[in-house]
Amino acid sequence: MEQRQRAYNFNAGPAALPLEVLERAQTEFVEFAGTGMSIMEMSHRGGVYEAVHNEAKSLMKELLNIPAGYDVLFMQGGASTQFAMIPLNLLSPGKVGTYVNTGSWATKAIQEAQLVGEVQVVASSEADKFMSIPSLADLQLPEQAAYLHLTSNETIEGTQFQAYPNTGDVPLIVDMSSDILCRPIDVSQFGMIYAGAQKNLGPSGVTVVIAKEELIANSPKTIPTMMRYSTAYKNNSLYNTPPSFSIYMVKLVLEWLKEQGGLSAVQVANEYKAQLIYNAIDNSDGFYRGCAEQSSRSIMNVTFRLATEELEKAFAAQAEQAGFVGLKGHRSVGGLRASIYNAVPRSSCEALVQFMEDFRLNNG
């Protein structure tokens, strides 16, 4: 059967997966490791699955150079469930959950925490319509701060933290759903990192939590069992049936990242792809306008506008006909957006830049 040309996939999530990973999963889909069954059919209590589970954990520790005293959890419910779990587990009475508001996803995390306890927004870029990352140079945290929460990369607005604040004894908790593993980080800066898998890690269905063991070892007994970090921590994320196929896919993606040369090599590739598209925007004599302030630009989600909404609609429609998928901006902000996560190949970004240039020549 003739193989169909794959789409230029710029979806924001669920997003592109590496072709090599999909092909490997395809070969192992029906028959995994000589067991006579698929990984999806086997018990999560059996040795074959448990080896896959533990390998995914150890690859995550290796790629991110996670120090001793941290654990990796595989959870369900996406980052949106983490928005509630964090205050339920860590925001005790008399304490304040402190948040930096950088846009749509940070706002959701704040709203969820407000249902649980006292919340203070200590920095925000709302006045700038969230098109920049607020400066945290002079950040003052209240004495009773339980943690500082921030969103490392806002997929909708297209902004990204370039560096993280030093919060001293206050745990720094970061939602890295859309940029985890896009570059090396110093995990020891953080109390907790969490990420829904469906952008840079694998398919939807699993959420990775990387946390200091002291933060997750003793959750309050007053919250439901499944909402306690300690339940996952004490049971190696196997208290109930995990999303086993998603975790297997995460393992394959982590192996692929290792084959690319690890996170330093991945960062170089990501910055190159992002620069290609930002150059096309900046060198278009104003035909394209980048949304995010230059110093806050994301290397994962490139957001841009054209002169009119009609032109943007024409761009999206013609792009779709040419095999480009997912270039419409989020419905809450409009415009256009190219999500260029780790698995989006350079060739897709080059094809997009060529399309942008042709569209400009035809419509400029």
QUICORUR-V423037 format. One record per backbone hydrogen bond with DSSP energy under -1.0 kcal/mol. NH is the residue of the N-H (numbers start at 1). CO is the residue of the C=O. E is the energy in kcal/mol with one decimal. If there is no record, write none. Layout:
BEGIN
nh:NH co:CO e:E
nh:NH co:CO e:E
END
This chain:
BEGIN
nh:8 co:323 e:-2.7
nh:9 co:7 e:-1.2
nh:10 co:325 e:-2.6
nh:15 co:198 e:-1.5
nh:22 co:18 e:-2.1
nh:23 co:19 e:-2.6
nh:24 co:20 e:-2.1
nh:25 co:21 e:-2.7
nh:26 co:22 e:-2.1
nh:27 co:23 e:-1.9
nh:28 co:24 e:-1.6
nh:32 co:37 e:-2.7
nh:35 co:32 e:-2.0
nh:41 co:38 e:-1.7
nh:46 co:43 e:-1.1
nh:50 co:46 e:-2.2
nh:51 co:47 e:-1.9
nh:52 co:48 e:-1.4
nh:53 co:49 e:-2.5
nh:54 co:50 e:-2.7
nh:55 co:51 e:-2.0
nh:56 co:52 e:-2.2
nh:57 co:53 e:-1.8
nh:58 co:54 e:-2.5
nh:59 co:55 e:-2.5
nh:60 co:56 e:-1.9
nh:61 co:57 e:-2.2
nh:62 co:58 e:-2.2
nh:63 co:59 e:-3.0
nh:64 co:60 e:-2.0
nh:66 co:61 e:-2.2
nh:71 co:211 e:-2.5
nh:73 co:209 e:-3.3
nh:75 co:207 e:-3.4
nh:81 co:77 e:-1.2
nh:82 co:78 e:-1.1
nh:83 co:79 e:-1.6
nh:85 co:81 e:-2.5
nh:86 co:82 e:-2.6
nh:88 co:84 e:-2.3
nh:89 co:85 e:-2.4
nh:90 co:86 e:-2.6
nh:91 co:87 e:-2.1
nh:92 co:90 e:-1.2
nh:95 co:92 e:-2.1
nh:96 co:144 e:-2.3
nh:97 co:118 e:-3.0
nh:98 co:147 e:-2.2
nh:99 co:120 e:-2.4
nh:100 co:149 e:-2.2
nh:101 co:123 e:-2.9
nh:107 co:103 e:-2.6
nh:108 co:104 e:-1.6
nh:109 co:105 e:-2.0
nh:110 co:106 e:-2.3
nh:111 co:107 e:-2.6
nh:112 co:108 e:-2.0
nh:113 co:109 e:-2.0
nh:114 co:110 e:-2.0
nh:116 co:113 e:-1.7
nh:117 co:113 e:-2.3
nh:120 co:97 e:-2.6
nh:122 co:99 e:-2.2
nh:125 co:101 e:-1.9
nh:128 co:125 e:-1.2
nh:129 co:126 e:-2.3
nh:130 co:125 e:-2.5
nh:131 co:128 e:-1.6
nh:139 co:136 e:-1.5
nh:145 co:142 e:-1.9
nh:146 co:96 e:-3.3
nh:148 co:171 e:-2.6
nh:149 co:98 e:-2.7
nh:150 co:173 e:-2.2
nh:152 co:175 e:-2.0
nh:154 co:159 e:-2.6
nh:158 co:154 e:-2.4
nh:159 co:154 e:-1.0
nh:160 co:296 e:-2.2
nh:161 co:152 e:-2.9
nh:170 co:167 e:-2.2
nh:173 co:148 e:-3.3
nh:174 co:192 e:-2.4
nh:175 co:150 e:-2.3
nh:176 co:194 e:-2.9
nh:179 co:176 e:-1.1
nh:180 co:176 e:-2.0
nh:182 co:179 e:-1.8
nh:189 co:186 e:-2.1
nh:190 co:187 e:-2.1
nh:191 co:172 e:-2.6
nh:192 co:172 e:-1.8
nh:193 co:210 e:-2.8
nh:194 co:174 e:-2.2
nh:195 co:208 e:-2.2
nh:197 co:206 e:-2.2
nh:201 co:197 e:-1.8
nh:202 co:197 e:-2.4
nh:207 co:75 e:-3.0
nh:208 co:195 e:-2.7
nh:209 co:73 e:-2.3
nh:210 co:193 e:-3.2
nh:211 co:71 e:-2.3
nh:212 co:191 e:-2.7
nh:213 co:69 e:-3.1
nh:215 co:212 e:-1.4
nh:217 co:213 e:-1.5
nh:227 co:224 e:-1.7
nh:228 co:225 e:-1.4
nh:232 co:228 e:-1.0
nh:233 co:229 e:-2.7
nh:234 co:230 e:-2.7
nh:237 co:232 e:-3.0
nh:238 co:235 e:-2.1
nh:244 co:242 e:-2.3
nh:247 co:243 e:-2.1
nh:248 co:244 e:-2.4
nh:249 co:245 e:-2.4
nh:250 co:246 e:-2.2
nh:251 co:247 e:-2.3
nh:252 co:248 e:-1.8
nh:253 co:249 e:-2.4
nh:254 co:250 e:-2.7
nh:255 co:251 e:-2.2
nh:256 co:252 e:-2.2
nh:257 co:253 e:-2.5
nh:258 co:254 e:-2.0
nh:259 co:255 e:-2.1
nh:260 co:256 e:-1.5
nh:261 co:258 e:-1.3
nh:262 co:257 e:-2.0
nh:266 co:262 e:-1.9
nh:267 co:263 e:-2.4
nh:268 co:264 e:-1.7
nh:269 co:265 e:-2.1
nh:270 co:266 e:-2.7
nh:271 co:267 e:-2.7
nh:272 co:268 e:-2.0
nh:273 co:269 e:-2.2
nh:274 co:270 e:-2.5
nh:275 co:271 e:-2.4
nh:276 co:272 e:-2.1
nh:277 co:273 e:-1.5
nh:278 co:274 e:-2.8
nh:279 co:275 e:-2.7
nh:280 co:276 e:-1.5
nh:281 co:277 e:-1.9
nh:282 co:278 e:-3.2
nh:283 co:279 e:-2.3
nh:284 co:281 e:-1.4
nh:287 co:284 e:-1.7
nh:289 co:305 e:-2.4
nh:291 co:303 e:-2.1
nh:293 co:131 e:-3.5
nh:296 co:293 e:-1.9
nh:297 co:294 e:-1.2
nh:298 co:158 e:-1.6
nh:302 co:338 e:-2.9
nh:304 co:336 e:-2.4
nh:305 co:289 e:-2.5
nh:312 co:308 e:-1.8
nh:313 co:309 e:-2.5
nh:314 co:310 e:-2.2
nh:315 co:311 e:-2.6
nh:316 co:312 e:-2.6
nh:317 co:313 e:-2.5
nh:318 co:314 e:-2.7
nh:319 co:315 e:-2.5
nh:320 co:316 e:-2.1
nh:321 co:317 e:-1.8
nh:322 co:318 e:-1.4
nh:323 co:320 e:-1.6
nh:324 co:319 e:-2.6
nh:325 co:8 e:-2.9
nh:329 co:335 e:-2.7
nh:333 co:330 e:-1.9
nh:334 co:330 e:-3.0
nh:336 co:304 e:-2.7
nh:337 co:327 e:-2.5
nh:338 co:302 e:-2.6
nh:339 co:10 e:-1.3
nh:340 co:300 e:-3.1
nh:344 co:341 e:-2.1
nh:349 co:345 e:-1.3
nh:350 co:346 e:-2.5
nh:351 co:347 e:-2.2
nh:352 co:348 e:-2.0
nh:353 co:349 e:-2.4
nh:354 co:350 e:-2.1
nh:355 co:351 e:-2.3
nh:356 co:352 e:-2.9
nh:357 co:353 e:-2.2
nh:358 co:354 e:-2.3
nh:359 co:355 e:-2.8
nh:360 co:356 e:-2.2
nh:361 co:357 e:-2.3
nh:362 co:358 e:-2.0
nh:363 co:359 e:-1.5
nh:364 co:360 e:-2.2
END
